[in-house]
Amino acid sequence: MELFKKRVKAQVWDFIFIGLVATLIHFFIPNIYLLLIIVIFLHIFRDLLFRNASLGKKFQGIMVIDNGGGVPTIKQMILRNIPTVLLMGYEFTQIKNNDLRIGDMWAGTRVVLKKSM
């Protein structure tokens, strides 16, 4: 349950971070379509920004690994976040006992506490 709470908090931090970035961009470039593309891009690539963890995950002390315990590929990192964009957070509610989101199952990844590495 601790990991689930950390993942939820990380998601909130990520939404705040992406929202702030989007607000700053919109201030300088008031094109709503470009802004939408940038927000989608940030959501999909967020785990690549800080070496297999988004800013929220860094704050919460969690990270993404592949199912073998290694560093995920770029393809896995992108694939795991596509359902979040397509399902607008709904897929986060589908976490089962093994702490896997739909995106984690698609990409063959999981989120772990950093100390468990």
Phi and psi restraints in degrees (range 20) as a CNS / XPLOR table:
assign (resid 1 and name C) (resid 2 and name N)
       (resid 2 and name CA) (resid 2 and name C) 1.0 -61.6 20.0 2
assign (resid 2 and name N) (resid 2 and name CA)
       (resid 2 and name C) (resid 3 and name N) 1.0 -42.5 20.0 2
assign (resid 2 and name C) (resid 3 and name N)
       (resid 3 and name CA) (resid 3 and name C) 1.0 -63.7 20.0 2
assign (resid 3 and name N) (resid 3 and name CA)
       (resid 3 and name C) (resid 4 and name N) 1.0 -42.1 20.0 2
assign (resid 3 and name C) (resid 4 and name N)
       (resid 4 and name CA) (resid 4 and name C) 1.0 -59.4 20.0 2
assign (resid 4 and name N) (resid 4 and name CA)
       (resid 4 and name C) (resid 5 and name N) 1.0 -45.6 20.0 2
assign (resid 4 and name C) (resid 5 and name N)
       (resid 5 and name CA) (resid 5 and name C) 1.0 -61.9 20.0 2
assign (resid 5 and name N) (resid 5 and name CA)
       (resid 5 and name C) (resid 6 and name N) 1.0 -41.1 20.0 2
assign (resid 5 and name C) (resid 6 and name N)
       (resid 6 and name CA) (resid 6 and name C) 1.0 -64.9 20.0 2
assign (resid 6 and name N) (resid 6 and name CA)
       (resid 6 and name C) (resid 7 and name N) 1.0 -37.3 20.0 2
assign (resid 6 and name C) (resid 7 and name N)
       (resid 7 and name CA) (resid 7 and name C) 1.0 -66.8 20.0 2
assign (resid 7 and name N) (resid 7 and name CA)
       (resid 7 and name C) (resid 8 and name N) 1.0 -40.2 20.0 2
assign (resid 7 and name C) (resid 8 and name N)
       (resid 8 and name CA) (resid 8 and name C) 1.0 -64.6 20.0 2
assign (resid 8 and name N) (resid 8 and name CA)
       (resid 8 and name C) (resid 9 and name N) 1.0 -45.9 20.0 2
assign (resid 8 and name C) (resid 9 and name N)
       (resid 9 and name CA) (resid 9 and name C) 1.0 -61.9 20.0 2
assign (resid 9 and name N) (resid 9 and name CA)
       (resid 9 and name C) (resid 10 and name N) 1.0 -40.3 20.0 2
assign (resid 9 and name C) (resid 10 and name N)
       (resid 10 and name CA) (resid 10 and name C) 1.0 -62.1 20.0 2
assign (resid 10 and name N) (resid 10 and name CA)
       (resid 10 and name C) (resid 11 and name N) 1.0 -40.5 20.0 2
assign (resid 10 and name C) (resid 11 and name N)
       (resid 11 and name CA) (resid 11 and name C) 1.0 -62.3 20.0 2
assign (resid 11 and name N) (resid 11 and name CA)
       (resid 11 and name C) (resid 12 and name N) 1.0 -42.1 20.0 2
assign (resid 11 and name C) (resid 12 and name N)
       (resid 12 and name CA) (resid 12 and name C) 1.0 -62.6 20.0 2
assign (resid 12 and name N) (resid 12 and name CA)
       (resid 12 and name C) (resid 13 and name N) 1.0 -46.4 20.0 2
assign (resid 12 and name C) (resid 13 and name N)
       (resid 13 and name CA) (resid 13 and name C) 1.0 -58.8 20.0 2
assign (resid 13 and name N) (resid 13 and name CA)
       (resid 13 and name C) (resid 14 and name N) 1.0 -41.2 20.0 2
assign (resid 13 and name C) (resid 14 and name N)
       (resid 14 and name CA) (resid 14 and name C) 1.0 -64.2 20.0 2
assign (resid 14 and name N) (resid 14 and name CA)
       (resid 14 and name C) (resid 15 and name N) 1.0 -42.1 20.0 2
assign (resid 14 and name C) (resid 15 and name N)
       (resid 15 and name CA) (resid 15 and name C) 1.0 -63.6 20.0 2
assign (resid 15 and name N) (resid 15 and name CA)
       (resid 15 and name C) (resid 16 and name N) 1.0 -39.6 20.0 2
assign (resid 15 and name C) (resid 16 and name N)
       (resid 16 and name CA) (resid 16 and name C) 1.0 -63.7 20.0 2
assign (resid 16 and name N) (resid 16 and name CA)
       (resid 16 and name C) (resid 17 and name N) 1.0 -48.5 20.0 2
assign (resid 16 and name C) (resid 17 and name N)
       (resid 17 and name CA) (resid 17 and name C) 1.0 -59.5 20.0 2
assign (resid 17 and name N) (resid 17 and name CA)
       (resid 17 and name C) (resid 18 and name N) 1.0 -48.8 20.0 2
assign (resid 17 and name C) (resid 18 and name N)
       (resid 18 and name CA) (resid 18 and name C) 1.0 -65.6 20.0 2
assign (resid 18 and name N) (resid 18 and name CA)
       (resid 18 and name C) (resid 19 and name N) 1.0 -37.3 20.0 2
assign (resid 18 and name C) (resid 19 and name N)
       (resid 19 and name CA) (resid 19 and name C) 1.0 -63.0 20.0 2
assign (resid 19 and name N) (resid 19 and name CA)
       (resid 19 and name C) (resid 20 and name N) 1.0 -41.6 20.0 2
assign (resid 19 and name C) (resid 20 and name N)
       (resid 20 and name CA) (resid 20 and name C) 1.0 -66.0 20.0 2
assign (resid 20 and name N) (resid 20 and name CA)
       (resid 20 and name C) (resid 21 and name N) 1.0 -43.2 20.0 2
assign (resid 20 and name C) (resid 21 and name N)
       (resid 21 and name CA) (resid 21 and name C) 1.0 -62.3 20.0 2
assign (resid 21 and name N) (resid 21 and name CA)
       (resid 21 and name C) (resid 22 and name N) 1.0 -43.5 20.0 2
assign (resid 21 and name C) (resid 22 and name N)
       (resid 22 and name CA) (resid 22 and name C) 1.0 -63.0 20.0 2
assign (resid 22 and name N) (resid 22 and name CA)
       (resid 22 and name C) (resid 23 and name N) 1.0 -39.6 20.0 2
assign (resid 22 and name C) (resid 23 and name N)
       (resid 23 and name CA) (resid 23 and name C) 1.0 -63.9 20.0 2
assign (resid 23 and name N) (resid 23 and name CA)
       (resid 23 and name C) (resid 24 and name N) 1.0 -44.1 20.0 2
assign (resid 23 and name C) (resid 24 and name N)
       (resid 24 and name CA) (resid 24 and name C) 1.0 -63.6 20.0 2
assign (resid 24 and name N) (resid 24 and name CA)
       (resid 24 and name C) (resid 25 and name N) 1.0 -43.4 20.0 2
assign (resid 24 and name C) (resid 25 and name N)
       (resid 25 and name CA) (resid 25 and name C) 1.0 -63.8 20.0 2
assign (resid 25 and name N) (resid 25 and name CA)
       (resid 25 and name C) (resid 26 and name N) 1.0 -43.6 20.0 2
assign (resid 25 and name C) (resid 26 and name N)
       (resid 26 and name CA) (resid 26 and name C) 1.0 -64.0 20.0 2
assign (resid 26 and name N) (resid 26 and name CA)
       (resid 26 and name C) (resid 27 and name N) 1.0 -30.3 20.0 2
assign (resid 26 and name C) (resid 27 and name N)
       (resid 27 and name CA) (resid 27 and name C) 1.0 -63.4 20.0 2
assign (resid 27 and name N) (resid 27 and name CA)
       (resid 27 and name C) (resid 28 and name N) 1.0 -39.5 20.0 2
assign (resid 27 and name C) (resid 28 and name N)
       (resid 28 and name CA) (resid 28 and name C) 1.0 -91.6 20.0 2
assign (resid 28 and name N) (resid 28 and name CA)
       (resid 28 and name C) (resid 29 and name N) 1.0 -31.4 20.0 2
assign (resid 28 and name C) (resid 29 and name N)
       (resid 29 and name CA) (resid 29 and name C) 1.0 -129.2 20.0 2
assign (resid 29 and name N) (resid 29 and name CA)
       (resid 29 and name C) (resid 30 and name N) 1.0 91.2 20.0 2
assign (resid 29 and name C) (resid 30 and name N)
       (resid 30 and name CA) (resid 30 and name C) 1.0 -79.8 20.0 2
assign (resid 30 and name N) (resid 30 and name CA)
       (resid 30 and name C) (resid 31 and name N) 1.0 49.0 20.0 2
assign (resid 30 and name C) (resid 31 and name N)
       (resid 31 and name CA) (resid 31 and name C) 1.0 -108.9 20.0 2
assign (resid 31 and name N) (resid 31 and name CA)
       (resid 31 and name C) (resid 32 and name N) 1.0 110.6 20.0 2
assign (resid 31 and name C) (resid 32 and name N)
       (resid 32 and name CA) (resid 32 and name C) 1.0 -64.3 20.0 2
assign (resid 32 and name N) (resid 32 and name CA)
       (resid 32 and name C) (resid 33 and name N) 1.0 -33.0 20.0 2
assign (resid 32 and name C) (resid 33 and name N)
       (resid 33 and name CA) (resid 33 and name C) 1.0 -70.8 20.0 2
assign (resid 33 and name N) (resid 33 and name CA)
       (resid 33 and name C) (resid 34 and name N) 1.0 -41.9 20.0 2
assign (resid 33 and name C) (resid 34 and name N)
       (resid 34 and name CA) (resid 34 and name C) 1.0 -64.0 20.0 2
assign (resid 34 and name N) (resid 34 and name CA)
       (resid 34 and name C) (resid 35 and name N) 1.0 -40.3 20.0 2
assign (resid 34 and name C) (resid 35 and name N)
       (resid 35 and name CA) (resid 35 and name C) 1.0 -61.3 20.0 2
assign (resid 35 and name N) (resid 35 and name CA)
       (resid 35 and name C) (resid 36 and name N) 1.0 -43.5 20.0 2
assign (resid 35 and name C) (resid 36 and name N)
       (resid 36 and name CA) (resid 36 and name C) 1.0 -61.0 20.0 2
assign (resid 36 and name N) (resid 36 and name CA)
       (resid 36 and name C) (resid 37 and name N) 1.0 -42.9 20.0 2
assign (resid 36 and name C) (resid 37 and name N)
       (resid 37 and name CA) (resid 37 and name C) 1.0 -62.8 20.0 2
assign (resid 37 and name N) (resid 37 and name CA)
       (resid 37 and name C) (resid 38 and name N) 1.0 -42.3 20.0 2
assign (resid 37 and name C) (resid 38 and name N)
       (resid 38 and name CA) (resid 38 and name C) 1.0 -64.9 20.0 2
assign (resid 38 and name N) (resid 38 and name CA)
       (resid 38 and name C) (resid 39 and name N) 1.0 -42.3 20.0 2
assign (resid 38 and name C) (resid 39 and name N)
       (resid 39 and name CA) (resid 39 and name C) 1.0 -63.7 20.0 2
assign (resid 39 and name N) (resid 39 and name CA)
       (resid 39 and name C) (resid 40 and name N) 1.0 -44.0 20.0 2
assign (resid 39 and name C) (resid 40 and name N)
       (resid 40 and name CA) (resid 40 and name C) 1.0 -62.0 20.0 2
assign (resid 40 and name N) (resid 40 and name CA)
       (resid 40 and name C) (resid 41 and name N) 1.0 -44.7 20.0 2
assign (resid 40 and name C) (resid 41 and name N)
       (resid 41 and name CA) (resid 41 and name C) 1.0 -57.9 20.0 2
assign (resid 41 and name N) (resid 41 and name CA)
       (resid 41 and name C) (resid 42 and name N) 1.0 -46.5 20.0 2
assign (resid 41 and name C) (resid 42 and name N)
       (resid 42 and name CA) (resid 42 and name C) 1.0 -62.5 20.0 2
assign (resid 42 and name N) (resid 42 and name CA)
       (resid 42 and name C) (resid 43 and name N) 1.0 -39.3 20.0 2
assign (resid 42 and name C) (resid 43 and name N)
       (resid 43 and name CA) (resid 43 and name C) 1.0 -64.7 20.0 2
assign (resid 43 and name N) (resid 43 and name CA)
       (resid 43 and name C) (resid 44 and name N) 1.0 -43.3 20.0 2
assign (resid 43 and name C) (resid 44 and name N)
       (resid 44 and name CA) (resid 44 and name C) 1.0 -70.8 20.0 2
assign (resid 44 and name N) (resid 44 and name CA)
       (resid 44 and name C) (resid 45 and name N) 1.0 -38.9 20.0 2
assign (resid 44 and name C) (resid 45 and name N)
       (resid 45 and name CA) (resid 45 and name C) 1.0 -99.1 20.0 2
assign (resid 45 and name N) (resid 45 and name CA)
       (resid 45 and name C) (resid 46 and name N) 1.0 8.4 20.0 2
assign (resid 45 and name C) (resid 46 and name N)
       (resid 46 and name CA) (resid 46 and name C) 1.0 -60.6 20.0 2
assign (resid 46 and name N) (resid 46 and name CA)
       (resid 46 and name C) (resid 47 and name N) 1.0 -32.9 20.0 2
assign (resid 46 and name C) (resid 47 and name N)
       (resid 47 and name CA) (resid 47 and name C) 1.0 -76.7 20.0 2
assign (resid 47 and name N) (resid 47 and name CA)
       (resid 47 and name C) (resid 48 and name N) 1.0 -13.3 20.0 2
assign (resid 47 and name C) (resid 48 and name N)
       (resid 48 and name CA) (resid 48 and name C) 1.0 -86.6 20.0 2
assign (resid 48 and name N) (resid 48 and name CA)
       (resid 48 and name C) (resid 49 and name N) 1.0 -18.8 20.0 2
assign (resid 48 and name C) (resid 49 and name N)
       (resid 49 and name CA) (resid 49 and name C) 1.0 -65.4 20.0 2
assign (resid 49 and name N) (resid 49 and name CA)
       (resid 49 and name C) (resid 50 and name N) 1.0 -33.5 20.0 2
assign (resid 49 and name C) (resid 50 and name N)
       (resid 50 and name CA) (resid 50 and name C) 1.0 -127.5 20.0 2
assign (resid 50 and name N) (resid 50 and name CA)
       (resid 50 and name C) (resid 51 and name N) 1.0 42.8 20.0 2
assign (resid 50 and name C) (resid 51 and name N)
       (resid 51 and name CA) (resid 51 and name C) 1.0 56.9 20.0 2
assign (resid 51 and name N) (resid 51 and name CA)
       (resid 51 and name C) (resid 52 and name N) 1.0 81.6 20.0 2
assign (resid 51 and name C) (resid 52 and name N)
       (resid 52 and name CA) (resid 52 and name C) 1.0 54.2 20.0 2
assign (resid 52 and name N) (resid 52 and name CA)
       (resid 52 and name C) (resid 53 and name N) 1.0 34.9 20.0 2
assign (resid 52 and name C) (resid 53 and name N)
       (resid 53 and name CA) (resid 53 and name C) 1.0 -160.7 20.0 2
assign (resid 53 and name N) (resid 53 and name CA)
       (resid 53 and name C) (resid 54 and name N) 1.0 139.6 20.0 2
assign (resid 53 and name C) (resid 54 and name N)
       (resid 54 and name CA) (resid 54 and name C) 1.0 -77.0 20.0 2
assign (resid 54 and name N) (resid 54 and name CA)
       (resid 54 and name C) (resid 55 and name N) 1.0 174.2 20.0 2
assign (resid 54 and name C) (resid 55 and name N)
       (resid 55 and name CA) (resid 55 and name C) 1.0 -59.8 20.0 2
assign (resid 55 and name N) (resid 55 and name CA)
       (resid 55 and name C) (resid 56 and name N) 1.0 -42.0 20.0 2
assign (resid 55 and name C) (resid 56 and name N)
       (resid 56 and name CA) (resid 56 and name C) 1.0 -62.7 20.0 2
assign (resid 56 and name N) (resid 56 and name CA)
       (resid 56 and name C) (resid 57 and name N) 1.0 -40.7 20.0 2
assign (resid 56 and name C) (resid 57 and name N)
       (resid 57 and name CA) (resid 57 and name C) 1.0 -65.5 20.0 2
assign (resid 57 and name N) (resid 57 and name CA)
       (resid 57 and name C) (resid 58 and name N) 1.0 -38.8 20.0 2
assign (resid 57 and name C) (resid 58 and name N)
       (resid 58 and name CA) (resid 58 and name C) 1.0 -59.9 20.0 2
assign (resid 58 and name N) (resid 58 and name CA)
       (resid 58 and name C) (resid 59 and name N) 1.0 -45.5 20.0 2
assign (resid 58 and name C) (resid 59 and name N)
       (resid 59 and name CA) (resid 59 and name C) 1.0 -60.5 20.0 2
assign (resid 59 and name N) (resid 59 and name CA)
       (resid 59 and name C) (resid 60 and name N) 1.0 -33.0 20.0 2
assign (resid 59 and name C) (resid 60 and name N)
       (resid 60 and name CA) (resid 60 and name C) 1.0 -94.2 20.0 2
assign (resid 60 and name N) (resid 60 and name CA)
       (resid 60 and name C) (resid 61 and name N) 1.0 -3.2 20.0 2
assign (resid 60 and name C) (resid 61 and name N)
       (resid 61 and name CA) (resid 61 and name C) 1.0 72.9 20.0 2
assign (resid 61 and name N) (resid 61 and name CA)
       (resid 61 and name C) (resid 62 and name N) 1.0 33.7 20.0 2
assign (resid 61 and name C) (resid 62 and name N)
       (resid 62 and name CA) (resid 62 and name C) 1.0 -125.7 20.0 2
assign (resid 62 and name N) (resid 62 and name CA)
       (resid 62 and name C) (resid 63 and name N) 1.0 161.3 20.0 2
assign (resid 62 and name C) (resid 63 and name N)
       (resid 63 and name CA) (resid 63 and name C) 1.0 -151.6 20.0 2
assign (resid 63 and name N) (resid 63 and name CA)
       (resid 63 and name C) (resid 64 and name N) 1.0 164.9 20.0 2
assign (resid 63 and name C) (resid 64 and name N)
       (resid 64 and name CA) (resid 64 and name C) 1.0 -96.9 20.0 2
assign (resid 64 and name N) (resid 64 and name CA)
       (resid 64 and name C) (resid 65 and name N) 1.0 134.2 20.0 2
assign (resid 64 and name C) (resid 65 and name N)
       (resid 65 and name CA) (resid 65 and name C) 1.0 -131.3 20.0 2
assign (resid 65 and name N) (resid 65 and name CA)
       (resid 65 and name C) (resid 66 and name N) 1.0 162.8 20.0 2
assign (resid 65 and name C) (resid 66 and name N)
       (resid 66 and name CA) (resid 66 and name C) 1.0 -83.5 20.0 2
assign (resid 66 and name N) (resid 66 and name CA)
       (resid 66 and name C) (resid 67 and name N) 1.0 171.4 20.0 2
assign (resid 66 and name C) (resid 67 and name N)
       (resid 67 and name CA) (resid 67 and name C) 1.0 -63.8 20.0 2
assign (resid 67 and name N) (resid 67 and name CA)
       (resid 67 and name C) (resid 68 and name N) 1.0 -18.5 20.0 2
assign (resid 67 and name C) (resid 68 and name N)
       (resid 68 and name CA) (resid 68 and name C) 1.0 -86.6 20.0 2
assign (resid 68 and name N) (resid 68 and name CA)
       (resid 68 and name C) (resid 69 and name N) 1.0 -2.5 20.0 2
assign (resid 68 and name C) (resid 69 and name N)
       (resid 69 and name CA) (resid 69 and name C) 1.0 92.3 20.0 2
assign (resid 69 and name N) (resid 69 and name CA)
       (resid 69 and name C) (resid 70 and name N) 1.0 3.4 20.0 2
assign (resid 69 and name C) (resid 70 and name N)
       (resid 70 and name CA) (resid 70 and name C) 1.0 -98.5 20.0 2
assign (resid 70 and name N) (resid 70 and name CA)
       (resid 70 and name C) (resid 71 and name N) 1.0 -172.5 20.0 2
assign (resid 70 and name C) (resid 71 and name N)
       (resid 71 and name CA) (resid 71 and name C) 1.0 -76.8 20.0 2
assign (resid 71 and name N) (resid 71 and name CA)
       (resid 71 and name C) (resid 72 and name N) 1.0 128.4 20.0 2
assign (resid 71 and name C) (resid 72 and name N)
       (resid 72 and name CA) (resid 72 and name C) 1.0 -67.5 20.0 2
assign (resid 72 and name N) (resid 72 and name CA)
       (resid 72 and name C) (resid 73 and name N) 1.0 153.5 20.0 2
assign (resid 72 and name C) (resid 73 and name N)
       (resid 73 and name CA) (resid 73 and name C) 1.0 -75.7 20.0 2
assign (resid 73 and name N) (resid 73 and name CA)
       (resid 73 and name C) (resid 74 and name N) 1.0 166.2 20.0 2
assign (resid 73 and name C) (resid 74 and name N)
       (resid 74 and name CA) (resid 74 and name C) 1.0 -60.5 20.0 2
assign (resid 74 and name N) (resid 74 and name CA)
       (resid 74 and name C) (resid 75 and name N) 1.0 -41.4 20.0 2
assign (resid 74 and name C) (resid 75 and name N)
       (resid 75 and name CA) (resid 75 and name C) 1.0 -58.6 20.0 2
assign (resid 75 and name N) (resid 75 and name CA)
       (resid 75 and name C) (resid 76 and name N) 1.0 -44.8 20.0 2
assign (resid 75 and name C) (resid 76 and name N)
       (resid 76 and name CA) (resid 76 and name C) 1.0 -62.7 20.0 2
assign (resid 76 and name N) (resid 76 and name CA)
       (resid 76 and name C) (resid 77 and name N) 1.0 -41.0 20.0 2
assign (resid 76 and name C) (resid 77 and name N)
       (resid 77 and name CA) (resid 77 and name C) 1.0 -65.2 20.0 2
assign (resid 77 and name N) (resid 77 and name CA)
       (resid 77 and name C) (resid 78 and name N) 1.0 -37.7 20.0 2
assign (resid 77 and name C) (resid 78 and name N)
       (resid 78 and name CA) (resid 78 and name C) 1.0 -73.3 20.0 2
assign (resid 78 and name N) (resid 78 and name CA)
       (resid 78 and name C) (resid 79 and name N) 1.0 -46.8 20.0 2
assign (resid 78 and name C) (resid 79 and name N)
       (resid 79 and name CA) (resid 79 and name C) 1.0 -59.4 20.0 2
assign (resid 79 and name N) (resid 79 and name CA)
       (resid 79 and name C) (resid 80 and name N) 1.0 -36.2 20.0 2
assign (resid 79 and name C) (resid 80 and name N)
       (resid 80 and name CA) (resid 80 and name C) 1.0 -68.7 20.0 2
assign (resid 80 and name N) (resid 80 and name CA)
       (resid 80 and name C) (resid 81 and name N) 1.0 -22.1 20.0 2
assign (resid 80 and name C) (resid 81 and name N)
       (resid 81 and name CA) (resid 81 and name C) 1.0 -99.5 20.0 2
assign (resid 81 and name N) (resid 81 and name CA)
       (resid 81 and name C) (resid 82 and name N) 1.0 -9.3 20.0 2
assign (resid 81 and name C) (resid 82 and name N)
       (resid 82 and name CA) (resid 82 and name C) 1.0 -61.0 20.0 2
assign (resid 82 and name N) (resid 82 and name CA)
       (resid 82 and name C) (resid 83 and name N) 1.0 -44.4 20.0 2
assign (resid 82 and name C) (resid 83 and name N)
       (resid 83 and name CA) (resid 83 and name C) 1.0 -60.7 20.0 2
assign (resid 83 and name N) (resid 83 and name CA)
       (resid 83 and name C) (resid 84 and name N) 1.0 -29.8 20.0 2
assign (resid 83 and name C) (resid 84 and name N)
       (resid 84 and name CA) (resid 84 and name C) 1.0 -63.4 20.0 2
assign (resid 84 and name N) (resid 84 and name CA)
       (resid 84 and name C) (resid 85 and name N) 1.0 -40.3 20.0 2
assign (resid 84 and name C) (resid 85 and name N)
       (resid 85 and name CA) (resid 85 and name C) 1.0 -72.2 20.0 2
assign (resid 85 and name N) (resid 85 and name CA)
       (resid 85 and name C) (resid 86 and name N) 1.0 -45.8 20.0 2
assign (resid 85 and name C) (resid 86 and name N)
       (resid 86 and name CA) (resid 86 and name C) 1.0 -67.6 20.0 2
assign (resid 86 and name N) (resid 86 and name CA)
       (resid 86 and name C) (resid 87 and name N) 1.0 -38.2 20.0 2
assign (resid 86 and name C) (resid 87 and name N)
       (resid 87 and name CA) (resid 87 and name C) 1.0 -101.9 20.0 2
assign (resid 87 and name N) (resid 87 and name CA)
       (resid 87 and name C) (resid 88 and name N) 1.0 4.8 20.0 2
assign (resid 87 and name C) (resid 88 and name N)
       (resid 88 and name CA) (resid 88 and name C) 1.0 48.5 20.0 2
assign (resid 88 and name N) (resid 88 and name CA)
       (resid 88 and name C) (resid 89 and name N) 1.0 50.8 20.0 2
assign (resid 88 and name C) (resid 89 and name N)
       (resid 89 and name CA) (resid 89 and name C) 1.0 87.2 20.0 2
assign (resid 89 and name N) (resid 89 and name CA)
       (resid 89 and name C) (resid 90 and name N) 1.0 -15.7 20.0 2
assign (resid 89 and name C) (resid 90 and name N)
       (resid 90 and name CA) (resid 90 and name C) 1.0 -59.4 20.0 2
assign (resid 90 and name N) (resid 90 and name CA)
       (resid 90 and name C) (resid 91 and name N) 1.0 -38.0 20.0 2
assign (resid 90 and name C) (resid 91 and name N)
       (resid 91 and name CA) (resid 91 and name C) 1.0 -64.2 20.0 2
assign (resid 91 and name N) (resid 91 and name CA)
       (resid 91 and name C) (resid 92 and name N) 1.0 -20.1 20.0 2
assign (resid 91 and name C) (resid 92 and name N)
       (resid 92 and name CA) (resid 92 and name C) 1.0 -65.8 20.0 2
assign (resid 92 and name N) (resid 92 and name CA)
       (resid 92 and name C) (resid 93 and name N) 1.0 -30.8 20.0 2
assign (resid 92 and name C) (resid 93 and name N)
       (resid 93 and name CA) (resid 93 and name C) 1.0 -73.2 20.0 2
assign (resid 93 and name N) (resid 93 and name CA)
       (resid 93 and name C) (resid 94 and name N) 1.0 -10.0 20.0 2
assign (resid 93 and name C) (resid 94 and name N)
       (resid 94 and name CA) (resid 94 and name C) 1.0 -91.4 20.0 2
assign (resid 94 and name N) (resid 94 and name CA)
       (resid 94 and name C) (resid 95 and name N) 1.0 12.8 20.0 2
assign (resid 94 and name C) (resid 95 and name N)
       (resid 95 and name CA) (resid 95 and name C) 1.0 -65.8 20.0 2
assign (resid 95 and name N) (resid 95 and name CA)
       (resid 95 and name C) (resid 96 and name N) 1.0 130.0 20.0 2
assign (resid 95 and name C) (resid 96 and name N)
       (resid 96 and name CA) (resid 96 and name C) 1.0 -101.9 20.0 2
assign (resid 96 and name N) (resid 96 and name CA)
       (resid 96 and name C) (resid 97 and name N) 1.0 -167.6 20.0 2
assign (resid 96 and name C) (resid 97 and name N)
       (resid 97 and name CA) (resid 97 and name C) 1.0 -59.2 20.0 2
assign (resid 97 and name N) (resid 97 and name CA)
       (resid 97 and name C) (resid 98 and name N) 1.0 -26.5 20.0 2
assign (resid 97 and name C) (resid 98 and name N)
       (resid 98 and name CA) (resid 98 and name C) 1.0 -88.7 20.0 2
assign (resid 98 and name N) (resid 98 and name CA)
       (resid 98 and name C) (resid 99 and name N) 1.0 9.4 20.0 2
assign (resid 98 and name C) (resid 99 and name N)
       (resid 99 and name CA) (resid 99 and name C) 1.0 61.1 20.0 2
assign (resid 99 and name N) (resid 99 and name CA)
       (resid 99 and name C) (resid 100 and name N) 1.0 31.9 20.0 2
assign (resid 99 and name C) (resid 100 and name N)
       (resid 100 and name CA) (resid 100 and name C) 1.0 -106.7 20.0 2
assign (resid 100 and name N) (resid 100 and name CA)
       (resid 100 and name C) (resid 101 and name N) 1.0 131.5 20.0 2
assign (resid 100 and name C) (resid 101 and name N)
       (resid 101 and name CA) (resid 101 and name C) 1.0 -83.9 20.0 2
assign (resid 101 and name N) (resid 101 and name CA)
       (resid 101 and name C) (resid 102 and name N) 1.0 170.3 20.0 2
assign (resid 101 and name C) (resid 102 and name N)
       (resid 102 and name CA) (resid 102 and name C) 1.0 -58.1 20.0 2
assign (resid 102 and name N) (resid 102 and name CA)
       (resid 102 and name C) (resid 103 and name N) 1.0 -43.5 20.0 2
assign (resid 102 and name C) (resid 103 and name N)
       (resid 103 and name CA) (resid 103 and name C) 1.0 -61.2 20.0 2
assign (resid 103 and name N) (resid 103 and name CA)
       (resid 103 and name C) (resid 104 and name N) 1.0 -36.7 20.0 2
assign (resid 103 and name C) (resid 104 and name N)
       (resid 104 and name CA) (resid 104 and name C) 1.0 -64.5 20.0 2
assign (resid 104 and name N) (resid 104 and name CA)
       (resid 104 and name C) (resid 105 and name N) 1.0 -40.8 20.0 2
assign (resid 104 and name C) (resid 105 and name N)
       (resid 105 and name CA) (resid 105 and name C) 1.0 -65.8 20.0 2
assign (resid 105 and name N) (resid 105 and name CA)
       (resid 105 and name C) (resid 106 and name N) 1.0 -41.3 20.0 2
assign (resid 105 and name C) (resid 106 and name N)
       (resid 106 and name CA) (resid 106 and name C) 1.0 -61.9 20.0 2
assign (resid 106 and name N) (resid 106 and name CA)
       (resid 106 and name C) (resid 107 and name N) 1.0 -42.6 20.0 2
assign (resid 106 and name C) (resid 107 and name N)
       (resid 107 and name CA) (resid 107 and name C) 1.0 -91.9 20.0 2
assign (resid 107 and name N) (resid 107 and name CA)
       (resid 107 and name C) (resid 108 and name N) 1.0 -11.5 20.0 2
assign (resid 107 and name C) (resid 108 and name N)
       (resid 108 and name CA) (resid 108 and name C) 1.0 71.8 20.0 2
assign (resid 108 and name N) (resid 108 and name CA)
       (resid 108 and name C) (resid 109 and name N) 1.0 41.4 20.0 2
assign (resid 108 and name C) (resid 109 and name N)
       (resid 109 and name CA) (resid 109 and name C) 1.0 -126.7 20.0 2
assign (resid 109 and name N) (resid 109 and name CA)
       (resid 109 and name C) (resid 110 and name N) 1.0 171.1 20.0 2
assign (resid 109 and name C) (resid 110 and name N)
       (resid 110 and name CA) (resid 110 and name C) 1.0 -154.4 20.0 2
assign (resid 110 and name N) (resid 110 and name CA)
       (resid 110 and name C) (resid 111 and name N) 1.0 162.5 20.0 2
assign (resid 110 and name C) (resid 111 and name N)
       (resid 111 and name CA) (resid 111 and name C) 1.0 -106.7 20.0 2
assign (resid 111 and name N) (resid 111 and name CA)
       (resid 111 and name C) (resid 112 and name N) 1.0 134.5 20.0 2
assign (resid 111 and name C) (resid 112 and name N)
       (resid 112 and name CA) (resid 112 and name C) 1.0 -132.6 20.0 2
assign (resid 112 and name N) (resid 112 and name CA)
       (resid 112 and name C) (resid 113 and name N) 1.0 161.0 20.0 2
assign (resid 112 and name C) (resid 113 and name N)
       (resid 113 and name CA) (resid 113 and name C) 1.0 -70.1 20.0 2
assign (resid 113 and name N) (resid 113 and name CA)
       (resid 113 and name C) (resid 114 and name N) 1.0 141.4 20.0 2
assign (resid 113 and name C) (resid 114 and name N)
       (resid 114 and name CA) (resid 114 and name C) 1.0 -60.0 20.0 2
assign (resid 114 and name N) (resid 114 and name CA)
       (resid 114 and name C) (resid 115 and name N) 1.0 -35.3 20.0 2
assign (resid 114 and name C) (resid 115 and name N)
       (resid 115 and name CA) (resid 115 and name C) 1.0 -68.9 20.0 2
assign (resid 115 and name N) (resid 115 and name CA)
       (resid 115 and name C) (resid 116 and name N) 1.0 -18.4 20.0 2
assign (resid 115 and name C) (resid 116 and name N)
       (resid 116 and name CA) (resid 116 and name C) 1.0 -82.6 20.0 2
assign (resid 116 and name N) (resid 116 and name CA)
       (resid 116 and name C) (resid 117 and name N) 1.0 -1.8 20.0 2
